[in-house]
Amino acid sequence: MEIGHKALVLDCGSGETKGMLFEAVSHDAEGYTISVAEVCKLGSLGDALAAEGGATSEAAAEFATKLAALRAEHAPRTVAIGVSAWFRAANAETLAAAAAFFDALGEGVAVLKLSTADEAKLEAAAVAHAAQRSGMGVPDVVMGSGGGSIQFTLFEDAAPAASFCIPKGFREGKGAIVTEGAAGMQAWSEAVQGMVASTMAEAGLGLQGGTAIAISACYYGACDAKIGGGELAPAVASEDAASTFDAFTKKPTAVIRRDASKTKNWSAEAKALSNATLQRELFRTLLRPDCKVFFRRDWQLPGASSDAPTVSFRTTWSAGWFLQLLVGTAAAAEDAEDAEDEKKEQQGAAPATPAPPAAAPQKASGSGGGVGRVLLFAGLAAAVGFGLKLYLKQKSGDGETKAATH
């Protein structure tokens, strides 16, 4: 894929939608340098499609209008809209509305219907990229969560070994807390602990140690509970993080007292309490007490030149998807180059000089630095084996292709 390739992705999560713009800045022996920018924020597409009117509702129309405006403003080569946990759990009526909505978007928009494994693995790929480029090194665990699910990926020898996704997100707990107060929060705590424990037991896993990088709602929960975050923040022991989350859930808030008159933001309180409860149980059930946890969201990674010494990056599944797209396109170009070299050899011409090998991935030390700029995303992508479904809208046929560029 040529440098300068842009991709626009509407990341339609369970709670909100973010418009993300990706661009390939450079490529060298260490891998790709890409920039990431959030260009819009919308509500939940799932909620819009479930509302009266479905795909033709005013709320759904807002998504289509915004997507068209962003395409006109940024002129991306690749355009995609991704759906995850809410889509996997949607009823037949909402799925029908989604199909009509996607069809109305027209040609040139890839619809990414993420499986549970896709979401976990793509998040892990984005984190591995950022951790390597920053000099931190690949962690032992990547963990994330959202409105509809919990994901975590385990690494061995700096390569992804296994990914897991649990269909429990903070929206479920928020509903229980709003409805039942303290009793609902207790039931939510037990539900999360049980689901994480059963997932690990089924996989024959024990508590995970070493280093972990926590993203998405794990990061937001840390911000709410005032646990260290930001790119340069040091690691926090898992035990300390869990204790801080626990203290946050025991604050005498209006939502737990069932006194709506005491706050104008009751729903936001319930969301924060639900997420903190989820994080507490996730950390206690998944990680060893001494596991070193880095909370991360936005990164400043080494840039391509002295004029642009850093680039912004955000660790989301959509960033992992764009990296996969780059690697897949580059692999196709390499295959074409190999075929051309073979043809030249048959004709007596010298083959093209091969590109230098990428640096080997390094394991995180837990200190947050000192490893050096290293990246082997192609090897990471091969190890992950994503299996992501890409759908390019067409006017005829089933519309499925391997790419979505124009």
C-alpha positions as CSV (number, residue, x, y, z in Angstrom):
1,M,0.0,0.0,0.0
2,E,1.4,3.4,-0.9
3,I,2.3,5.9,1.7
4,G,-0.4,8.5,2.2
5,H,-3.2,5.9,2.0
6,K,-6.1,7.2,4.1
7,A,-8.9,5.1,5.7
8,L,-12.1,6.4,7.4
9,V,-13.7,4.1,9.9
10,L,-17.0,4.6,11.8
11,D,-16.4,2.5,14.9
12,C,-19.9,1.8,16.1
13,G,-19.6,0.6,19.6
14,S,-22.4,-0.4,22.0
15,G,-22.4,3.0,23.8
16,E,-21.2,5.5,21.2
17,T,-19.7,5.8,17.7
18,K,-16.4,7.4,16.8
19,G,-15.2,8.4,13.4
20,M,-11.5,7.5,13.1
21,L,-9.2,8.7,10.3
22,F,-6.0,6.6,9.6
23,E,-3.1,7.5,7.3
24,A,0.0,5.5,6.4
25,V,2.8,8.0,7.0
26,S,5.9,5.9,6.2
27,H,7.3,2.4,6.1
28,D,10.7,1.2,6.9
29,A,12.5,-1.9,8.3
30,E,10.7,-1.4,11.7
31,G,7.3,-1.5,10.1
32,Y,4.6,1.1,9.3
33,T,4.2,4.5,10.9
34,I,0.5,5.5,10.9
35,S,-1.3,8.5,12.2
36,V,-4.7,8.3,13.9
37,A,-7.2,11.1,14.5
38,E,-10.8,11.1,15.9
39,V,-12.8,13.2,13.5
40,C,-16.3,12.8,14.9
41,K,-18.4,11.4,17.8
42,L,-22.0,10.2,17.5
43,G,-24.4,8.2,19.6
44,S,-25.1,4.5,19.4
45,L,-26.0,3.2,15.9
46,G,-27.6,0.2,17.6
47,D,-29.9,2.4,19.6
48,A,-30.7,4.4,16.4
49,L,-31.6,1.3,14.4
50,A,-33.7,-0.1,17.3
51,A,-35.7,3.1,17.5
52,E,-39.0,3.7,15.7
53,G,-38.3,4.0,12.0
54,G,-35.2,1.8,12.0
55,A,-33.0,2.5,9.1
56,T,-35.1,5.5,8.0
57,S,-35.3,7.1,11.4
58,E,-33.9,10.6,11.9
59,A,-31.2,9.2,14.2
60,A,-30.0,6.7,11.6
61,A,-30.0,9.4,8.9
62,E,-27.6,11.4,11.0
63,F,-25.0,8.6,10.7
64,A,-25.3,8.5,6.9
65,T,-25.2,12.2,6.6
66,K,-22.1,12.5,8.8
67,L,-20.3,9.7,6.9
68,A,-20.9,11.4,3.6
69,A,-19.6,14.7,5.0
70,L,-16.5,13.1,6.3
71,R,-15.8,11.4,3.0
72,A,-16.1,14.7,1.2
73,E,-13.9,16.5,3.7
74,H,-11.0,13.9,4.0
75,A,-11.2,12.1,0.7
76,P,-10.1,8.7,2.1
77,R,-9.3,5.9,-0.2
78,T,-10.8,3.3,2.1
79,V,-14.1,3.7,3.9
80,A,-15.6,1.3,6.5
81,I,-18.2,1.1,9.2
82,G,-17.7,-1.5,11.9
83,V,-20.1,-3.1,14.3
84,S,-19.3,-5.3,17.3
85,A,-21.0,-6.5,20.5
86,W,-24.4,-4.8,20.1
87,F,-24.7,-6.2,16.6
88,R,-23.8,-9.7,17.7
89,A,-26.6,-9.5,20.3
90,A,-29.2,-7.7,18.2
91,N,-32.7,-9.1,17.6
92,A,-34.0,-9.9,14.2
93,E,-35.8,-6.6,13.8
94,T,-32.6,-4.6,14.5
95,L,-30.6,-6.8,12.2
96,A,-33.1,-6.2,9.4
97,A,-32.9,-2.4,10.0
98,A,-29.0,-2.7,10.0
99,A,-29.1,-4.5,6.7
100,A,-31.3,-1.8,5.1
101,F,-29.1,0.9,6.6
102,F,-25.9,-0.7,5.2
103,D,-27.5,-1.2,1.8
104,A,-28.5,2.5,1.7
105,L,-24.9,3.6,2.2
106,G,-24.2,2.5,-1.4
107,E,-20.9,1.4,-3.0
108,G,-17.5,1.9,-1.6
109,V,-18.3,1.3,2.1
110,A,-17.0,-1.8,3.7
111,V,-19.2,-3.2,6.5
112,L,-17.0,-4.9,9.2
113,K,-19.1,-7.3,11.2
114,L,-16.6,-8.2,14.0
115,S,-16.8,-11.5,15.7
116,T,-15.7,-11.8,19.3
117,A,-12.3,-13.1,18.2
118,D,-11.9,-10.3,15.7
119,E,-12.4,-7.6,18.2
120,A,-10.0,-9.0,20.8
121,K,-7.3,-9.8,18.2
122,L,-7.5,-6.5,16.4
123,E,-7.3,-4.6,19.7
124,A,-4.2,-6.7,20.6
125,A,-2.6,-6.0,17.3
126,A,-3.0,-2.2,17.8
127,V,-1.6,-2.4,21.3
128,A,1.4,-4.5,20.2
129,H,2.1,-2.0,17.4
130,A,2.0,1.0,19.8
131,A,4.0,-0.8,22.6
132,Q,6.7,-1.7,20.2
133,R,7.0,1.6,18.5
134,S,7.0,3.4,21.9
135,G,9.9,1.2,23.1
136,M,7.8,-0.4,25.8
137,G,7.8,-3.8,24.2
138,V,5.0,-6.4,23.8
139,P,3.1,-7.0,27.0
140,D,2.0,-10.4,28.4
141,V,-1.7,-9.4,28.5
142,V,-3.8,-6.9,26.5
143,M,-7.2,-6.2,28.1
144,G,-10.1,-4.0,27.0
145,S,-13.8,-3.7,27.6
146,G,-16.7,-1.7,26.4
147,G,-20.5,-1.3,26.6
148,G,-21.1,-4.8,25.4
149,S,-18.1,-7.0,26.0
150,I,-14.8,-7.7,27.7
151,Q,-11.8,-8.8,25.6
152,F,-8.3,-10.0,26.5
153,T,-5.4,-11.5,24.6
154,L,-2.5,-13.4,26.1
155,F,1.0,-13.2,24.6
156,E,3.8,-15.8,24.7
157,D,7.3,-14.9,23.4
158,A,6.1,-11.5,22.2
159,A,3.4,-13.2,19.9
160,P,-0.3,-13.5,20.5
161,A,-1.2,-16.9,21.9
162,A,-4.9,-16.8,22.7
163,S,-7.8,-14.3,22.7
164,F,-11.0,-14.3,24.6
165,C,-14.2,-12.3,24.6
166,I,-16.9,-12.2,27.2
167,P,-20.3,-10.9,26.4
168,K,-20.6,-8.6,29.4
169,G,-20.2,-4.9,29.2
170,F,-20.8,-1.9,31.4
171,R,-24.2,-1.1,29.8
172,E,-25.7,-4.3,31.4
173,G,-24.4,-3.3,34.8
174,K,-25.6,0.3,34.3
175,G,-29.1,-0.9,33.7
176,A,-29.0,-3.1,36.8
177,I,-27.8,-0.3,39.0
178,V,-30.3,2.2,37.7
179,T,-33.1,-0.3,38.3
180,E,-32.0,-1.9,41.6
181,G,-29.4,0.4,43.1
182,A,-26.9,-1.3,45.5
183,A,-28.5,-4.7,45.0
184,G,-28.1,-4.4,41.3
185,M,-24.5,-3.5,41.6
186,Q,-23.9,-6.5,43.8
187,A,-25.6,-8.8,41.2
188,W,-23.5,-7.2,38.5
189,S,-20.3,-7.8,40.4
190,E,-21.1,-11.4,40.8
191,A,-22.1,-11.8,37.1
192,V,-18.8,-10.3,35.9
193,Q,-16.7,-12.4,38.3
194,G,-18.5,-15.5,37.4
195,M,-18.1,-15.0,33.6
196,V,-14.4,-14.2,33.8
197,A,-13.7,-17.1,36.1
198,S,-15.6,-19.6,34.0
199,T,-13.9,-18.4,30.8
200,M,-10.5,-18.9,32.4
201,A,-11.4,-22.3,33.9
202,E,-12.7,-23.5,30.5
203,A,-9.4,-22.5,29.0
204,G,-7.3,-24.0,31.8
205,L,-5.8,-20.6,32.7
206,G,-4.5,-19.4,36.0
207,L,-3.9,-15.8,37.1
208,Q,-1.8,-13.9,34.6
209,G,1.4,-12.1,35.6
210,G,4.1,-10.0,34.0
211,T,2.9,-6.8,32.3
212,A,-0.5,-5.9,31.0
213,I,-1.8,-3.0,28.9
214,A,-5.4,-2.0,29.6
215,I,-7.3,0.1,27.1
216,S,-10.8,1.4,26.1
217,A,-13.2,1.2,29.1
218,C,-10.4,-0.1,31.3
219,Y,-8.6,3.2,30.7
220,Y,-11.8,5.3,31.2
221,G,-12.5,3.5,34.4
222,A,-9.0,4.3,35.6
223,C,-9.6,7.9,34.8
224,D,-12.8,7.9,36.8
225,A,-11.2,6.2,39.8
226,K,-8.1,8.5,39.6
227,I,-5.7,5.7,38.8
228,G,-2.5,6.7,36.8
229,G,-3.1,7.1,33.1
230,G,-1.5,8.8,30.1
231,E,1.3,7.8,27.9
232,L,4.1,8.3,30.3
233,A,2.4,7.1,33.5
234,P,4.2,4.3,35.3
235,A,2.7,0.9,35.7
236,V,0.3,0.2,38.6
237,A,0.2,-3.2,40.4
238,S,-3.0,-5.0,39.6
239,E,-3.8,-5.4,43.3
240,D,-3.6,-1.6,43.8
241,A,-5.7,-0.9,40.8
242,A,-8.4,-3.3,42.0
243,S,-8.4,-1.8,45.4
244,T,-8.8,1.7,44.0
245,F,-11.7,0.5,41.8
246,D,-13.3,-1.0,44.9
247,A,-13.0,2.2,46.9
248,F,-14.6,4.1,44.0
249,T,-17.6,1.8,43.9
250,K,-18.2,2.4,47.7
251,K,-18.6,6.1,47.4
252,P,-22.0,7.3,48.8
253,T,-23.4,8.3,45.4
254,A,-27.0,9.4,44.7
255,V,-27.6,6.5,42.4
256,I,-26.9,4.0,45.1
257,R,-29.0,5.9,47.6
258,R,-31.8,5.8,45.0
259,D,-32.2,9.6,45.3
260,A,-32.4,11.0,41.8
261,S,-33.0,14.5,43.2
262,K,-29.5,14.7,44.4
263,T,-27.8,14.6,41.0
264,K,-28.5,15.8,37.5
265,N,-26.3,13.1,36.0
266,W,-27.7,9.9,37.5
267,S,-27.2,7.9,34.4
268,A,-23.5,8.9,34.1
269,E,-23.0,7.9,37.8
270,A,-24.5,4.5,37.1
271,K,-22.3,4.0,34.1
272,A,-19.1,4.9,36.0
273,L,-20.1,2.6,38.9
274,S,-20.9,-0.3,36.6
275,N,-17.6,0.1,34.7
276,A,-15.6,0.4,38.0
277,T,-17.3,-2.7,39.3
278,L,-16.5,-4.6,36.0
279,Q,-12.8,-3.5,36.2
280,R,-12.4,-4.5,39.8
281,E,-13.7,-8.0,39.2
282,L,-11.7,-8.3,35.9
283,F,-8.5,-7.3,37.5
284,R,-9.0,-9.6,40.5
285,T,-10.0,-12.6,38.5
286,L,-7.7,-12.3,35.5
287,L,-4.4,-10.9,36.8
288,R,-2.0,-11.8,39.6
289,P,-1.8,-9.1,42.3
290,D,1.7,-8.2,41.3
291,C,1.0,-7.9,37.5
292,K,2.2,-4.5,36.3
293,V,-0.6,-2.7,34.5
294,F,-0.2,0.3,32.1
295,F,-3.5,2.2,31.4
296,R,-3.3,3.6,27.8
297,R,-5.5,5.2,25.2
298,D,-3.7,7.9,23.1
299,W,0.0,7.5,22.3
300,Q,2.6,9.7,20.8
301,L,4.8,7.4,18.7
302,P,8.0,8.1,16.8
303,G,7.3,9.9,13.5
304,A,8.8,9.6,10.1
305,S,11.1,12.6,10.0
306,S,12.6,15.5,12.0
307,D,9.9,17.7,10.7
308,A,7.3,15.3,12.2
309,P,9.1,13.6,15.1
310,T,5.9,12.1,16.5
311,V,2.5,10.8,15.3
312,S,-0.7,10.4,17.2
313,F,-2.0,6.8,17.7
314,R,-5.0,5.3,19.5
315,T,-5.2,1.7,20.5
316,T,-8.6,0.5,19.2
317,W,-9.7,-2.4,17.1
318,S,-10.1,-0.1,14.1
319,A,-6.4,0.8,14.3
320,G,-5.6,-2.9,14.3
321,W,-7.8,-3.3,11.3
322,F,-6.0,-0.6,9.4
323,L,-2.6,-2.1,10.2
324,Q,-3.9,-5.4,8.9
325,L,-5.1,-3.7,5.8
326,L,-1.7,-2.2,5.3
327,V,0.1,-5.5,5.8
328,G,-2.3,-7.4,3.5
329,T,-2.0,-4.9,0.7
330,A,1.8,-4.9,1.1
331,A,1.9,-8.7,0.9
332,A,-0.1,-8.6,-2.3
333,A,2.3,-6.0,-3.7
334,E,5.3,-8.2,-2.7
335,D,3.7,-11.2,-4.4
336,A,3.4,-9.1,-7.6
337,E,7.0,-8.0,-7.3
338,D,8.2,-11.6,-6.8
339,A,6.3,-12.6,-9.9
340,E,7.9,-9.7,-11.8
341,D,11.4,-10.7,-10.5
342,E,10.8,-14.3,-11.7
343,K,9.8,-13.0,-15.1
344,K,13.0,-10.9,-15.3
345,E,15.2,-13.8,-14.2
346,Q,13.7,-15.9,-17.0
347,Q,14.5,-13.0,-19.4
348,G,18.1,-12.6,-18.0
349,A,17.5,-9.4,-16.0
350,A,18.6,-8.8,-12.4
351,P,15.8,-9.1,-9.8
352,A,14.8,-6.3,-7.6
353,T,16.8,-5.8,-4.4
354,P,14.8,-7.3,-1.5
355,A,13.7,-5.0,1.4
356,P,15.6,-5.2,4.6
357,P,14.1,-7.5,7.2
358,A,12.0,-6.1,10.0
359,A,13.3,-6.0,13.5
360,A,12.2,-8.8,15.9
361,P,9.5,-8.0,18.4
362,Q,10.7,-7.4,22.0
363,K,8.8,-8.4,25.2
364,A,7.8,-5.6,27.6
365,S,10.2,-5.1,30.5
366,G,7.5,-3.5,32.7
367,S,9.5,-0.3,33.0
368,G,7.8,1.4,30.1
369,G,11.0,2.2,28.1
370,G,14.5,1.3,27.1
371,V,13.7,-1.4,24.6
372,G,14.2,0.7,21.5
373,R,12.0,1.2,18.4
374,V,11.2,-2.3,17.1
375,L,8.2,-3.7,15.2
376,L,7.3,-6.8,13.3
377,F,3.7,-6.3,12.6
378,A,3.6,-8.6,9.6
379,G,4.7,-11.5,11.8
380,L,2.1,-10.4,14.4
381,A,-0.6,-10.4,11.9
382,A,0.3,-13.8,10.6
383,A,0.3,-15.2,14.2
384,V,-3.0,-13.7,15.0
385,G,-4.8,-15.1,12.0
386,F,-7.6,-12.6,12.2
387,G,-10.4,-14.0,10.0
388,L,-12.1,-10.6,9.8
389,K,-15.1,-10.4,7.5
390,L,-14.9,-7.5,5.1
391,Y,-18.0,-6.6,3.1
392,L,-17.9,-4.2,0.1
393,K,-21.3,-2.9,-0.8
394,Q,-22.3,-3.7,-4.4
395,K,-25.5,-3.1,-6.4
396,S,-25.6,-6.8,-7.5
397,G,-24.5,-10.2,-6.2
398,D,-23.7,-10.9,-2.6
399,G,-21.4,-8.0,-2.4
400,E,-18.5,-9.7,-0.5
401,T,-14.9,-9.0,-1.5
402,K,-11.5,-9.0,0.1
403,A,-11.0,-5.2,0.2
404,A,-12.9,-2.0,0.2
405,T,-10.9,0.7,-1.5
406,H,-11.7,3.1,-4.2
